[in-house]
Amino acid sequence: MNPTPSSQSSELKFEIGHVLFIDIVGYSKLLITEQSDQLQTLKEIVRGTEQFRIAEAEGKLLRLPTGDGGALVFRTSPEAPVLCAMEIAKALKSHPELRVRMGIHSGPVNEVTDLNEQANIAGAGINIAQRVMDCGDAGHILLSRHVAEDLEHYPRWQAHLHELGECEVKHGVRISVVNLYNEDVGNPAVPERFRKAQAAAPPAQPTVISSTKPSLGLVSGIVSLAALAILGVFLVPRFFHSGDQAAPTNKSIAVLPFDNLSSEKENAYFAEGIQDEILTRLSKIAALKVISRTSTLKYKSAPDNLREVGRQLGVANVLEGSVQKIANAVHINVQLIRVATDEHVWAESYNRKLDDVFGVEGEVAGAIADQLNAKLTGAEVKAITVKPTQSAAAYDAYLRGLAIERNSASDSSYQEAAAAYANAVQMDAKFALAWARLAATRSYLYFNGVDTKANSAAAVKQAADQAFALQPELGEAWIAQGCYRYRVQQDYAGGLKAFKEAQKRMPNSSFVLEYMGFVERRLGLWKEAEAHYEKAAELDPRDLHIFIEIGSDFLNYLRRFDDAQAALDRALEISPDNQEALAGKASIFQSEGRLDEAAKQLARIPADSTENEVLFARVEQAVYERRFDAAIGLIQPKVASLRPGEALSGFTRNFLVQLAHCQEWAGHAAEARASYERVIQATKPSADSAVRSDIASHYYLAAAYAGLGDKANALDQAHRNVADLADDAISRAVAETLLAQIQARFGDLDSAIAALPHLLEVPAGITRADLRFDPLWDPLRKDPRFQKLLQGPTK
């Protein structure tokens, strides 16, 4: 449930609850009308059970809807959720279209009841019930070991309890799970997650739990709860699923876009900049939860339905405002509103000269913290009140750069923003904040190969170092250091250290959390990365790009394809028909070998799309279907305008390599040779070339030399590529894959095949679908060892 927050005090209740968690399997893949129909049918089934009616009549039932199912908390006996689950399972026999799984656990549950008699429930009991359920497939009724041992005392259950063993769930926690079934209800099959775990060893037969076993319920419950508490798991929503969330804390706030009341509409950048700076200062207060600007961008300053805005953003308060800039004068009006009651908690107006406006953001942030009873440390007081510059002109240039950067994520807009920041520091060389933004923006341009003469490694370092020298405690200065180490130096450990320092100073920055995730996955710290992605999504719940990143890359690397699809579905809820999200869904289906479904996703995208991700997915589809001329036709317009010696982005070099491969496979030998030579020309540095040498150069050179039949140079570059990426958990797998493909091309089948089992397991490696469809593996197809590898599951 999602109760309306109350400004009045609430009472905290704590007890042991017997939890039944219910979930519709494949819910996110259903049509909207199907979702609504199935959810309504499930609700009617649940409400029709005897256990539900009895517990509700006695006032001993709590409910928590989750969007694709829900949780029932019985305050009666451990048998109640089990009996209810069996009633539901029997009723579901009449609804074969409803694929439902259930999980049961008894544990601590917190109930918060406000004076309006509305309640929200949370707690480890609910979390573990959900994790137990997640271990099952459609039709399963799974119990935690703790619940199963409670039921051992009732003779009627003993024959129906079948131990499955341990299952690793979220954050690496392991829980013992028991399958409940008889001849009428339940699913006797071993769940998919357990089958995978047992694949390397002879499968163990499910055993009936004996009442003579020592009781481990209390011990396992304590271990599970302790592990979850240490990891900070307390009803954290699955970040890739939509649905109602727990009631927001009273110390949560979103800063909505400020109205530009200036007669000159081009002054909109100034209003945006003031809003952004207030938000940024609030984000430095650890006691608050502050939603990032990306998620508030779509809302107008005074929305018609504040409660809906608060629900979507997960906040109890919003800040509205307006800015009017006339010549050298600025009028700023702000008001803090409590979402639940539409109550104006606080309001203030500021009339300042342009050269005295710098302190307003800090004053507003301090007043909001006071109104929300957020205690500030001395460091936080300093961070939110410091004036960034004394130069009105420099500050104006900085705000222009900020507005450009925030409103358009293109290479050209980042170049414009960098120019504005450079202008700001030229006017005030002590403007640390502008130096920091200049460093971060230039690091992006360097990383993507955009005008690397202006955005050189040295230029990024100089700006980052200057910001740090001026204000070593500035969170943004630490971000600049992190961007330099991550994007320029590929020093992932150093980058993570810098981002951690930034996070201490900017605890509500989704940017910092997301980049911690970027770096952690490079270091192979997958669980840590997932936790930071979750937190970033919580602080930026309407940023579709976070969900695209999580789905298309992170979860895809881990081969958690269902979760990846759900994350991309979340992005599509925010932006229906988003091309990048649809291309991501197609790529995941390709990784699973589900080419028909991939084609359906690509068909939803306009045929004339020029998005890089769309083109990659379409080319991959054509290659997997062996339509090489069609792939060539897709790529050629992308590379037709390239100039000799032009420095190319990673995207473009990838397209060139793909073009060369397709021309080779299609039998166009001369064209393929010319394309391979273009790759070398665009990649290999020379005395008279401005082409930047980077770590990725070895990859492209290895692929091109291999295409030209130059075995020695191809293997040399491929081995260098692997060595250079030894500390990169993502790119290392890509480099090892290329090496195996080159070895296969030149007849070293033993080395190529020896690499495949590892590449099929390691994150960011390959799938069996890749082996089945990618022509680069054709030299291995007749080898019995390769054919045996293909017999495993697609993933």
N, C-alpha and C positions, 0 to 999 in steps of 0.2 A: 504494500500500500504506500501511498505517497501523501501523507497528511499535510495539511496546511500548517506551516510553522506558526507558533504563537509567540507574541511578545511577552506573554506571562510565563511565570516559572513553571517547570515541569517536574514530575515526580519520577524517579528512576526505580524500576522494579527489577529484581534479579531472582531467577529460579531455574530449575531444571525442566526443560521442555522435551517432549517426545515428538520429533520432527519428521514429517513426510514431505520430501521434495519431489516435485513432479515436473516433467519437461516433455514437450512435443519434439521428437527427433526430426531434424530437417526443417524446422519451422521457418528459418530464414530464407529457405529456397522456395517456399510456397508463394503463390500469388497473394496479393493483399486480401482479396475476397476469401481465398482459401484459409488464410491465417485467421481472419475474423470468424469464419464458420467453425473451424476446428476448435478454436479457443472457446467459443460459446458452447459447443457440444461438450467439451471437457468440463467446463464449469457446471453444466447441468448434471453431468454424471457424478461429479464430486459432491455437489449439493444434495444429490439424491441418495447418497449412502447413509446407512443407519448410523455409523460412527460419527459422521459429520453432524447429523441432526441432533444426536444425543449430546455431544460435546457443546454444540452451539447453544442448545436449550439450557444447559447447565452453566453457561458462561465460562466454559473451560476450553475455548478454541480461539486461537489467533491465526490470522491469515496474512500472507505476504505475497501478492501477485508479482511476477517478474517479467511479464511481457510475453513469454513463450511457455508459461506454466505457472508455478507458484509453490509456496511452502505452506503447510498446515502444521501448527504447533498445538499438540494435545497436552492438556495439563491434567490428565486422568491417569492412565497406566501405560507401560511400555508396549502393551498389546494393541492399544488403540490405533496407532498409525499403521500397524501391520494388518489388522483387520480391515481398516479403511482401504489400504492398498489392494487387498484381495477382492474387495467389493468392486473397486474401480476396474481391476483387471477383468473380472467377470463381465461387467457392463461393456467393456471395450470390445468384446467378441462380436458385438453387433455393429461395430464401427471399424471395419478393417482399414479404412483410410486414415484412422488416427493411430500414429505410431508413437507410443508413449513409453518412457522409462521412469523408474521411481527409485529413490534412495531414502534410507531411514537411519536416523541416529538420535540418541538421547544425550543431551548436553546442556550447558548453560545458555540461557536466552535472556536478553535484556528487553524489557518493554518500557517505552517512554510514553506516558499518557499526559496530554496537556489538559488545560481546564475546559477545553471544548470537547472532551471525551474522545479525542482522536488519538490513535496509537500508531507507533512504528516499532517493529521488532528487528532485532539483530542479535549477533552473538555467535560464539564458536559452535554451538549446537546446530545452527542453521548452516554455517559454512561447511562443517564436516558432512552433513547430510547431502549437501550439494556435491561435494567432492566424491562421496560414495556413489551417488547417482551418475556422475560423469564417467565412472568406470564401466558403465553398462551400455548395452545397445537397446533397441526397441524391444519392448516386452519384458525386460528384466525388472525384477523387484530385488534390489540389493540392500543388504543390511551391513552396518558396521559390526565388527567383531564384538564390540561392547553390547550392542542390542541383541545379537544372537545369543550371547551368554546369559542375558536376562531372560530370554525366551526358553533357555534350557530347563528352567524350573517348571515349565508348563509342558507336560508329556505330549500334548497334542501337536506341538511344533517340531519335536525332535527329528521326525522322519523327513521333514520338509526343508531342513537347513543343510546346505551343501557348501562347504568351505572352498573358496577360490584361491586364497593366499593374499599376498601383499600387492598393492597397486600403487605406483608412483603417481601422485597428483600434483597440483599446482605448487610451485616453489620447491619441488623436490621432496615434499613430505610424502612418506609412505604410510598407507593405512591398510589394515586387514579387512577384507571384504568377504561376505557370505551371500550366496545366491539362494533366494527363497522361491521354491516352486513345488507344485504337485501335478497330478494328472489333469487338473482343470485350469490352473492359472500359473503365470510365470513363464520364463523362458529358460529351458534347461541347457541351452547351448552355452559354451564358454565364451564370455564377451571378447570382442576383438582385441582389446588392450591386453588381455591375459594371453590370448593366442600368440600375439607378437612376442610377448616376453618368454613364452615357452618354446618358441620356434627353434632355439638353439639346443634344446634338450628334449628328451622324450616327454610328451605331455602327461602330466599327472591327472589321475581320475578324480573327479569331485568326490569328496568323502562326506558322509553324514557326521555332523558334530556330535560327539558323545558327551553325555552329561557327566562322565567321569573325568573329563579333562579339567586341569586346574583353571580356576577363574582368572582370566587375564583382562577382563573388561575394565576394571578400575585402572590397572597399570597402563593398558593401551590407550584408554581415554585420557589419562594424565599426559602421556607422551605426546599424543596427537595435539592436545590443547596447548601444551607447552611449546611444541614446535610451531604451531600456528601463531601463537602469541609472539614468539621471538621474531617470526618473519613478518609480523605486522598485518596478518590476515584477519580482518574484522568486517565481514560482509562487504569486501571490496567487490564491486560489480565486475562481471566479465567485460573487459573494456571493449571487446568487439561486438557485444550484444547491446541492443537498445532496450528500452523499457524503464519502468519506474525505478528510482533510486531511493536510498534512505533519505529521511528528512534532512535538509541542509542545516549545518550549524549556524547559529546566530551570528557568528563571526565570519560569515561568507559574503562576498560582495562582487558585483560585476559593474564595471564602469562603462556605461553606454555611450555611443558616439555623441559628441557635443554638437549642438546646432551652431552653425556659422551665421551670425546675425549681421555681419558686415555687409554693407551695400556692395562692396566689391567681392564677387563670388570667388575670385581667385585667392582670396584670403582663407579659403577652406583649409588649406594646409596648416594655418596657424591654429585653428580650432582643433584639428586632428592632433597636432603636436602637443598642445596643452593637455588634451585628454590622455594621450599616450604617456606623457611624463607623470601625470597624477597616478595612472595605473602602475607605471613602473616603480614609483616610489612606494606605493602600497604593497607591491609584490616583494618588497624587502622586509616586510613585517612578518615574522614567523608565526605569530598568533592568529593571523588572518588566513583565510582561503580566498584567493583573488583569481578570477577568471581572466584568461589571456585575451588580448584584443582581437585576435583572429575570430574568436567565437562570438564576440559582441558586435562585430562589424556589420552584420546584416540587419540589426535592430535600429530603429530610429530612436532619437533621444528620449521621447516620451511615448512609449508604445501603448497601444490600446488595452492590451491584456497583460498586465504586469505579472500576474500569477503564472501564466503560461510561460513567459520569459524566464521567470524564476525557476520553474520546473525544468525547462529545457537546459538551463545553465547550471542548475543545482545550487542556487544561492538563496539566501534569505533577505538580502538587501541589494538595491541598485543605486548607483549614483548617476543622476542626470545633470546636464549642464549646458551652458551656451557661452559663446565667446563673441564679442564684438570689438573689432579693431578699426579705429578711426585715426588716421594719421599717426601721431605718436602716443595715442591713448588706447588703453585696453580695458574693457569691462568684461568681467567673468562672473557668471552666476552658477552656483552649484546647489543641489539639494539631494539629501540622502533619504531614500524611501524604503520602508519595510514592505516587502512583497506581499505578505499574507494579508495585511490589513490596509494596504495603500496609504499608510500613515507617513506623513512627512516628519521624519525624526529630527532633521537638522537642515538648515539652509543658510547660505551666506553669499554676499556679493562683494566683489573686489574691484575697485577702480584704481588702476595703476598707470603710470607712465611706462612706455615701452622698455625703457632702460631700468625699470624697477619691477618687472614682471617675474623675474627669475625665482623669487621666493614663494610665489603663490602656490605652486604645486606642493611644496613641502608643508605649507600651512594647511592646505586642504587635507593632505594625507594624515597629518597629525590630528586634525579635528575629527576625522572619520575614525581613527584608531581610538580616540577618547570616547566617541559616541558608542562604539561597539565593545568598549571595555577591554581593549587589547593592550596589554602591558608591553611597553617598549624597553628594550635594553639601551644602554648608553650608545652602543655602536649603531643601533637602528635609528635612534634620534638624530645622530650625526648624519647618517646615510640619507634620511628623507628630508633634512632641512638644509643641507649644503647647497650653496648656489654654484651652478656649474660654470658660469662665466660672468664677467662684468660687462661684456660687450653685447649690446643689443643687436648689432649687425651680425655678429658671429652666431648668436643664438637663433636669429631669424634664418640664417643659412642652414644651421643644424636642423631646425624644424622642417625646412623644405626637404632636406635629404631624408628625414625620417618619414615624411608623408609619401615621398616617391617610393621608398623602399617598402613600406608597409602595404601600399595599394597595388603593386604590380610585381609579380615574381618572374621577371624576364631578365635576360642578360643586359639588355639596353637600359632597363630601369635601374638595375644595380650600378651600371656605369654612371648614370645620371646622379644617383644618390652618392656614390663615391666622390664625384666632382663637387657636390654640395658640401660634403664633410671636409673635403680638402680646402674648399673656400673658407669654411668656418675656422679651421686651425690656422689658416694663413692670416685671418683677422685677429685671432687670439691663440698664440702658440701654447698657452697654458690651459687650453680647453680640453681636459682629459677625456671627458665623455665623447666629444667629437673625434678625438684620436682613436678611441676604442671602437666606435662605430666604423670609422674609416678602415681600421685593421680588419674587422670582421667582414666588411663588404668586399674589400680587396682580396681577402683569403678565399671567398666564394668565387670571385672572378678568376683568380689564379688556379684554383682547383678545377675549374671547368674550361681552362685554356682560353679565356677571353682577354684579349689585349694584354698578353703577359709581359709586354715591354713596360707598360704603365703599372701593371699589377704584378710586379715581380716578387720573388721570395724576399728580396731585400726590402722592398717597399712595404710589404706586409709586416715584416719584423720591426722595421723602424717605427711604424705607427703603433704597433702593440707595445713595444718597449717604451715609447714616449708616454702612452697612457699610464702604464704601470709606474714609471718613474715619477709622474706628477701626482698620482693618487693610488698608492699600492693597496689601499683598502676598498677601492671601488670595484663593485661586483662586475661591472662591464669591462673593467681592465682585465680581470681574470678571464672573462669570456674571450676577449681579444687574444690573450695568451693561449687559451685552449684551441681557438680556431687556427692560430698559427702552427701550433704543434701538431694538431690533427690533420689539417688540410694541406699544409705546406711541407712539414717535416716528416709526416707519417709516423710521428712519435706518439703512439697511441697511449702508452703508459703516462707520458708527460701530459698529453692532452687531457686524459681522465683526471689526473691530479689537479690540473688547472680548473676544469669544470666543477670538480668537487669543491674547490675553494669558492668558485662563483656561486654554487648552490647554497653554501653557508650564508652568503650575503644576499642572495636573491631566492629564497626558498619557494616562492610562487612562480618562478619563471619556467614555463613549459618549454621554452627554447633550450634552456640549460639541461633540463631533464631529458629532453629528446636527444640532445647531443651526447649526453652521458650514455644513453642507450646505443647511439651510433658507435661510440668508441668501445664500449664494453663488448659489443658483439664482435668487433674486430679482434678483441683480446680473448674471445671465446668465453666471456662471462655472460652466458645466455640468460641465466636466471636473474642476475642483477639487471641486465638490460630490459628484461620483461617487466620487472617491477618499476623501472623508471619510465618505460613507455606507458604503463598503466597510469602512473601519476601524471604524466604529461597529458594524457587523454582526459583525465579527470579535471585538470585545470584548463583544458582547451577542448571542451566536449563537442564543439561545432566546427572544429578544424578538420575538414575531410582529408587533408593531406597527411595528418597523423595516422588516420586509419588506413589510408592507401599505403603508407610506408610500413605499417605493422603487417598488413595483409600481403602486399605484393612482394615484400622483401623478407622481413623478420620471420614471420610464421612460415612463409614459403621455404626459407632456408632450412627450417627445422622439420620440414615435411609435415607440418600440422595443417593439412590442406583444408579440412572442414572449418577449422578456426580461421584460417586465412580468408576463406570465402565469406565467412560471417563478418570479418572485419571490413571487407570490401563492400558487403551489403550495407554495413553501417555508414560507410562513405556515401553510398548511393541514396541512403535515406536523407542525408544532408544535401546532396546535390544529385538529384535524379538524372540518369543518362550521362553522368560524368565519364568522359572518354577514357581517362587514365584508369579509373576504377574498373570499367568494363574490360579494358585491355588486360588489366591485372587478373581479373577472373578468368579470362581466356588463357592466359599464360599458366595459371594454376591447373586448369583442366588439361592443358598440354603436358604438364609435368606428370599428370596421372595417366596419360594416354587416352583421355576422353576427348578425342578430337571432334566428334560431332557436337558435343556440348560447347567446346571452345569456339567452333564455327558459329554457333547460335549467338554467343556473346559478341563476336566480332561483327556479325550482321546487324547488331543494334547500333553500331557506330557509323556515322555518315561516310560514304565511300571516298569523299574528297578530304578526309581528315589528314592533317600534316603533323599530328602529335608524334613525337619520337617513340613513345611507349606503344602507341597503336601500330606504327609501322613495324616495330620489332615483333609484335605478336602476330601480325599478318604475314610477315616474312617467315617466321617460325612455322606457322600453320602451313604455308605453301611448301616449305622444305620438308616437313614431316609427311606431307601428302605427295611428295615427289613431283610437285609442279614447279620445276626450276625456272622455266621461262616466265611464269607468272611472278615468281619472287624477283627475278631480274627487273621486270616491268615495274614493280613496286619501288625498288631501290634506286633505279637510274635517275629519276627526277630529283632525288635527294642529293646526289653527288654530281649532277651535271654541271653545276656552276662553280665547282672547285677550281681554284687557280694553282698552277705549279708552285711548289714551295710553301703553300699556305699552311699555317699552323692550324691543326684540326682538333676539334673536341673529341672526347672519347666516343661519343655517340657516332660521329661521322666516321671515325676510323673503324668502328665496329661495322657500320654499313658497308664500307669499302671492302673489308675482309669477307663479309657475307656475299657481296656482289661477286667477288672473285671466285669464291667457292661455288656459287650457283652457276656461274659461267662455265666453270670446269666440269661440273656434274652434267650440265646440259650439252656438253660436247663443243663448246665455243672456246677452243684452246687458245687462240690468239688473243681474244678479248680477255680471257682469264689471266693470261700472262701480263697483259698491259695493266690490269687492275692490281695484281700483286705488286708490280713495280711501282704503281702509284702509292700503295701503302708504304713501301720502303722509302720512297721519296718524301712522303709527308711525315715520316716518323724518324728516320735516321738523321741526326744532326750533322751538318757539314760546315766548313769554314765560311761559306757564303750564304748560309741559311739561317733564318730566324726561328726555325723549328725548335721547340723546347724539348730537351731530353728529360724523360721522367721514368719512373719505375714501370709504368704500363708499356713503355716503348718496347721492352723485351718481349712482351706478349704479342704485340702486333708484328714485330719483326720476325718472331719465331713462326707465326702463322704464314706470313708472306714468303719467307725463305722455303718453308715446307711446300707451299704451292708451286714454287719455282723448281722444286726438285733438289734444292741445295741442302742436303742432309746435314752436313757438318755445321753450317751456320744455324740451321733450324734447331738442332739439338742443343747447340751452345747457348742460343738465346732462350730456349725453353728451360734449360737447367738454371740459367741466371735468374730467370723469372721466378722459379720456385725458391731459389736461395734468397732472393730479395724479399720475398713475401713470407718468409719462415715464421714471422711473428704476427701475421695477419690471418685470423681464422676464416675469413670469408674469401679473400683473394687467393690465399694459398690453395684452397680446394679448386678454384678455377684454373690456377696455374698448373696444378698436378693433372687436371683433366686434359688440358692442352698438351702436356708432355706425353701422356698416354696415347692421345690421338696421333701425335707425330710419330711416336714409336710404332704404332700400328701401321701408319702410312708407309714407313720404310722397312716393314717386315719383322720388326722385333716384337713378335706376338707375345712371347713369354713375359716381357716387361710390362706390356700394355695390359694384359689380362691380370697379372699379379696386382696391378694398382686398383682394379675395379671393385673388389669387395670393400676396400677402405672408402672409396669414393661414393659407394652406395650407402654408406652409414654416416659419414662425417657431414655436419651441417654445411649447407651451401654447395654440396657435392652434386651428384647426378642421381637420376631415378632410372628404374628399369624401362620406363617409357622412353627416356632419352636414348638408351641403348637400342631399343627396338626400332626407333624411327629415324634417328640422326644418321645421315649418310657418312659422317666422319668415322663411324664405327664399322662401316662396311668391310674393311679388310679382315675383321675378326669373325664375320658371320658364319663361316664354315667350321670354325674351331669348336670341338665338342665342349670345351671348358666354357666358352662364351655362351653357347646354347644352354648349358646347364644354369648359368647365371640368370638367363632370361626367364627361367621357370619359376622364379620367386614372385612375390607380390609386386604390383606395379610400382608402389611407393619406394 
